[in-house]
Amino acid sequence: MIQEITKDRVRDNTNEDVNTEIDRVTEQNIQFYKEQSREVILKRLQELDREWDIERTLELNASVIAFTGAVLSARYSKLWLSVPLIVTAFLAQHAIQGWCPPLAIFRRMNIRTRKEIDREKYALLETLEKMQ
């Protein structure tokens, strides 16, 4: 039961090579920033707070495409209503399964999960605590 609660459905549905690359870059960032000054680490922490995770990226992507389909249907043809229908089906699929077609594209663009971002963030917070 605990394993199901802590399961990361996005990582489970991402190509292992992509996960490995994201982990490599995250670890590289951690090692780099651990050697930096307090001010540089604080600036990086602010960047991490602003970094969009995969969920936010998927939500905006779906909203923009669905809205565009609705506008095009009002302006040109009702056939454009198929676009918001497909996009909302993808969102539902992601909510249920943790996967949808755009997920693979965004993950290959190194869009991280909140857990992946937080891993870097908390490692840098630990570094700051050790500096004091």
HELIX and SHEET records of a PDB file:
HELIX    1   1 ILE A    2  THR A    6  1                                   5    
HELIX    2   2 ARG A    9  ASP A   12  1                                   4    
HELIX    3   3 GLU A   16  LYS A   34  1                                  19    
HELIX    4   4 ARG A   38  ARG A   50  1                                  13    
HELIX    5   5 ILE A   54  ARG A   75  1                                  22    
HELIX    6   6 LYS A   78  LEU A   81  5                                   4    
HELIX    7   7 SER A   82  GLN A   97  1                                  16    
HELIX    8   8 PRO A  101  ARG A  108  1                                   8    
HELIX    9   9 ARG A  114  MET A  131  1                                  18    
END                                                                             
